[in-house]
Amino acid sequence: MKIGFDIMGGDYAPSEAIKGVQLYFQQETDTSVHLLLIGDAESASPYLSLLEPYKERYTLVNAPEVIGMHEHPTKALKEKPNSSIAMGFGMLMSQKSDAFISAGNTGAMMVGAMYTVKTIDGIIRPTIASPIPRSDGKFNLLLDVGINADCKPEHLVQFAEMGSLYVQNVFGVDNPKVGLLNLGEEEGKGNLLAQATYPLLKEHKDINFYGNIEGRDIFHNKADVIVCEGFVGNVVLKSAESIYNIFHEERNVRDSLLDNYNFEIYGGTPILGVNAPVVIGHGISHALAFKNMIDVTRKIVSSNLVGAFKSHFAQPVA
């Protein structure tokens, strides 16, 4: 398995990215994963000594250009073909790698995914999903969390399908329950989008629909998959991050459950619905986040999640 890894992505690149690779190699003894470290060789050089014991497990791919966090995505990809993100997608498209991960410019990652590996046939819109910690120490999956602020009912139905396949294949949950995030539990509650989506989820033969769930249910074991439009999902995600920052960083509270609210433990957010595994990391990622980005990407590739999507969405619509 070859995973393309943009070591120039993020606010602390390339040092934290390479430290994350070191951490991954130290903790993961499976040598079947070979990392293609894509980035500026000169910038990476001072940190490569950290990887000396693992030199057979990675290859450095020189990419002398970098797409900045605030550059226009389409323009940057066009004008910087030798950037780490552009080269990463090029290697993915030419099947020189099995997946690509980056904590760099999110817009460039989305544009790259849409216009190189492209959307899987049958999927209307790709989505991004995030694990959400719950009270029993496990995780629910929330989607969309930011790229689809405005949605139609058919979008949310496909998010439910993709989320179910992800939780089943990557989390190992059989027949996962799907909840529609709403302002009340009763059928008929909510805005026009929620009201129109509810019967579609209820009648779908491939979705184990629990019903509506409220905001207070997000962090509990009522639904394994929670669907909503990206505007709401992003607010929920950022609120969860804020909970961790307030209690852990500002008030010095230490608790094993609270630790699950640290975004670095799950590393990155997968783009679901494109023809190859692509994972986006937080711009403020440190070594632990990068290590876990690699790990979740390995799980996605190993589970053949993309193959499961292609098979599912090739079937007639329910």
C-alpha positions in Angstrom: 0.0 0.0 0.0 1.4 3.4 -1.0 0.0 6.5 0.6 0.9 10.0 -0.7 1.5 12.4 2.2 1.8 16.1 1.7 4.5 17.1 4.2 4.2 20.8 3.3 0.5 21.1 4.4 -0.4 22.8 7.7 0.9 25.7 9.8 3.8 23.7 11.2 5.0 22.0 8.1 7.3 20.2 7.4 8.6 19.6 10.9 5.3 18.4 12.5 4.4 16.4 9.5 7.7 14.5 9.6 7.5 14.0 13.3 4.0 12.5 12.7 5.5 10.1 10.2 8.2 9.2 12.8 5.4 8.6 15.4 3.5 6.4 13.0 6.5 4.3 12.1 7.4 3.9 15.8 3.9 2.7 16.7 2.9 0.8 13.6 5.1 -2.2 12.8 3.1 -3.2 9.6 5.7 -2.6 6.9 3.1 -3.0 4.1 2.4 0.7 4.2 4.9 2.8 2.2 4.7 6.5 2.5 5.4 8.8 -0.4 6.5 12.0 1.4 5.7 14.8 -1.1 7.3 18.2 -0.4 10.2 20.5 -0.8 13.4 18.5 -0.3 15.4 21.4 1.0 12.8 22.3 3.6 12.5 18.7 4.7 16.2 18.0 4.9 16.8 19.2 8.5 14.1 16.8 9.8 14.8 13.7 7.8 17.3 12.4 10.3 14.3 11.5 12.5 13.3 8.9 9.9 16.8 7.3 9.5 15.7 4.0 11.1 12.8 3.8 8.7 14.4 4.7 5.4 13.0 1.6 3.7 9.4 2.6 4.6 9.2 5.9 2.8 10.3 7.7 -0.4 10.8 11.5 -0.6 9.2 13.0 -3.7 10.6 16.5 -4.3 7.8 19.1 -4.8 9.5 22.5 -4.8 6.3 24.6 -4.9 3.8 25.1 -2.0 0.2 26.2 -2.2 -0.5 28.6 0.6 -3.4 28.3 3.0 -5.1 31.4 1.6 -4.4 31.0 -2.1 -7.3 30.6 -4.6 -7.6 26.9 -5.0 -8.2 26.6 -8.8 -5.7 29.2 -9.7 -3.0 27.8 -7.4 -3.4 24.3 -8.7 -3.1 25.5 -12.3 -0.2 27.9 -11.7 1.8 25.5 -9.3 1.9 22.1 -11.0 5.0 21.3 -9.0 3.3 21.9 -5.6 2.9 19.1 -3.1 -0.9 19.1 -3.5 -0.9 19.1 -7.3 1.8 16.4 -7.4 0.0 14.4 -4.8 -3.2 14.3 -6.9 -1.2 13.6 -10.0 0.3 10.5 -8.4 -3.1 9.4 -7.2 -4.7 9.9 -10.6 -1.9 7.9 -12.3 -2.2 5.2 -9.6 1.3 5.6 -8.3 -0.3 5.9 -4.9 -3.4 4.4 -3.3 -4.4 7.4 -1.3 -3.5 11.1 -0.7 -3.5 13.1 2.6 -2.8 16.7 3.3 -3.4 19.3 6.0 -2.9 22.1 3.4 -5.3 24.4 1.6 -8.7 22.7 2.0 -10.1 24.4 -1.1 -7.2 23.1 -3.2 -7.8 19.6 -1.8 -11.5 19.7 -2.7 -10.8 21.0 -6.2 -8.1 18.5 -6.7 -10.3 15.6 -5.6 -13.2 16.8 -7.8 -11.2 17.4 -11.0 -8.5 14.7 -10.9 -9.9 11.5 -9.3 -13.5 12.8 -9.8 -16.8 11.8 -8.2 -18.0 8.2 -8.2 -20.7 7.5 -10.7 -24.1 7.8 -9.1 -23.1 10.1 -6.3 -24.5 13.6 -6.6 -22.1 15.4 -4.3 -19.1 14.3 -2.3 -19.2 15.0 1.4 -16.8 15.3 4.3 -17.4 13.4 7.5 -16.0 13.6 11.0 -16.0 11.3 14.0 -17.9 12.8 16.9 -17.1 11.5 20.4 -19.9 10.1 22.5 -20.4 9.3 26.2 -19.5 5.6 26.0 -16.0 6.4 24.6 -16.9 5.4 21.0 -17.7 7.6 18.1 -20.6 8.6 15.9 -20.0 9.9 12.4 -21.4 13.3 11.4 -21.8 14.4 7.8 -21.7 16.8 6.1 -19.3 19.0 8.2 -18.5 21.8 5.9 -18.4 21.6 2.1 -22.2 21.4 1.4 -23.7 24.3 3.3 -26.9 24.2 1.3 -28.5 20.8 0.5 -31.5 19.1 -1.0 -33.2 16.0 0.5 -31.5 13.7 -2.0 -28.1 14.9 -0.9 -28.8 14.1 2.7 -30.1 10.6 1.7 -26.8 9.9 -0.1 -24.8 11.3 2.9 -26.7 8.7 5.0 -25.8 5.9 2.6 -22.1 6.9 2.4 -22.0 7.4 6.2 -23.5 4.0 6.8 -21.0 2.3 4.5 -18.1 4.2 6.2 -19.2 3.2 9.7 -19.7 -0.4 8.6 -16.4 -0.8 6.7 -14.1 1.4 8.8 -15.6 1.4 12.3 -16.8 -2.2 12.0 -20.4 -1.5 13.1 -23.0 -3.8 11.6 -26.2 -2.3 10.3 -25.5 1.2 11.7 -28.4 3.4 12.8 -28.9 6.7 11.0 -30.3 9.8 12.6 -31.5 13.0 11.0 -30.3 16.0 13.0 -33.4 18.1 13.8 -34.9 20.4 16.3 -37.3 17.8 17.6 -37.8 14.0 17.7 -41.3 13.9 16.2 -41.8 13.3 12.5 -42.9 16.5 10.8 -40.6 18.7 12.9 -37.9 21.0 11.4 -37.4 23.1 8.4 -38.5 22.3 4.9 -35.3 20.3 4.2 -35.7 18.1 7.3 -39.4 17.5 6.7 -38.7 16.5 3.1 -35.8 14.3 4.0 -37.4 12.3 6.8 -39.8 10.2 4.6 -37.0 9.5 2.1 -34.8 8.1 4.8 -37.6 6.2 6.4 -38.6 4.4 3.2 -35.0 3.7 2.0 -34.4 -0.1 2.0 -30.6 0.3 2.5 -30.7 2.7 5.5 -31.4 1.7 9.1 -33.2 4.9 9.9 -33.6 5.7 13.6 -35.5 8.9 13.1 -34.9 12.5 14.2 -32.3 13.2 16.8 -31.8 16.5 18.6 -28.6 18.4 19.4 -28.5 16.9 22.9 -28.3 13.4 21.3 -25.2 14.0 19.2 -22.8 12.8 21.8 -24.8 9.8 22.9 -25.4 6.3 21.4 -28.7 7.0 19.6 -27.5 6.9 16.1 -24.1 5.8 14.6 -24.5 8.1 11.6 -25.9 11.6 11.9 -26.8 13.6 8.8 -27.3 17.3 8.3 -26.3 20.1 5.9 -22.7 21.3 6.1 -23.5 24.6 7.7 -25.0 22.9 10.8 -22.4 20.1 10.8 -19.5 22.5 10.8 -21.0 24.5 13.7 -21.4 21.2 15.7 -17.8 20.1 14.8 -16.3 23.5 15.8 -18.4 23.5 19.0 -16.9 20.1 20.0 -13.4 21.4 19.4 -14.2 24.4 21.5 -15.4 22.2 24.4 -12.0 20.5 24.4 -10.0 23.8 24.2 -12.0 25.4 27.0 -11.8 22.6 29.5 -8.5 21.0 28.6 -6.3 23.9 27.5 -7.8 26.8 29.5 -9.1 25.1 32.7 -6.6 22.2 32.8 -9.2 19.5 33.2 -8.0 16.0 32.6 -10.5 13.3 31.7 -10.4 10.3 29.4 -13.7 11.2 27.8 -12.7 14.8 27.3 -9.5 13.6 25.5 -11.8 12.2 22.7 -12.7 15.8 21.9 -9.2 16.5 20.8 -9.3 16.5 17.0 -5.8 15.2 16.8 -6.8 11.7 17.9 -8.8 11.1 14.7 -6.4 13.1 12.5 -8.3 13.9 9.4 -11.6 14.2 7.6 -12.2 11.9 4.6 -13.7 13.1 1.4 -16.4 10.5 0.7 -17.7 10.0 -2.7 -14.6 10.4 -4.9 -12.8 7.6 -6.8 -9.8 7.3 -4.5 -9.2 7.8 -0.8 -8.5 11.5 0.0 -8.1 12.7 3.6 -7.9 16.4 4.7 -6.2 17.4 7.9 -6.7 20.5 10.2 -4.3 23.3 9.4 -3.1 23.5 13.0 -2.2 19.8 13.1 0.8 18.6 15.1 2.6 15.2 15.0 -0.2 13.2 16.7 -2.8 14.4 14.2 -0.5 13.5 11.2 0.2 10.1 12.7 -3.6 9.5 13.0 -4.2 10.8 9.5 -2.0 8.2 8.2 -3.7 5.5 10.3 -7.2 6.4 9.3 -6.1 6.5 5.6 -4.6 3.0 6.0 -7.9 1.7 7.4 -9.9 3.3 4.5 -7.6 1.7 1.9 -7.5 -1.7 3.6 -11.3 -1.8 3.9 -11.7 -1.0 0.2 -14.3 1.7 1.1 -14.2 3.2 -2.4 -15.0 -0.2 -3.9 -17.9 -0.5 -1.5 -19.2 2.9 -2.6 -18.9 2.0 -6.3 -20.7 -1.2 -5.9 -23.5 0.3 -3.8 -24.2 3.3 -6.0 -24.1 1.2 -9.2 -27.3 -0.4 -8.0 -30.7 1.0 -8.9 -31.9 3.8 -6.5 -34.2 2.5 -3.8 
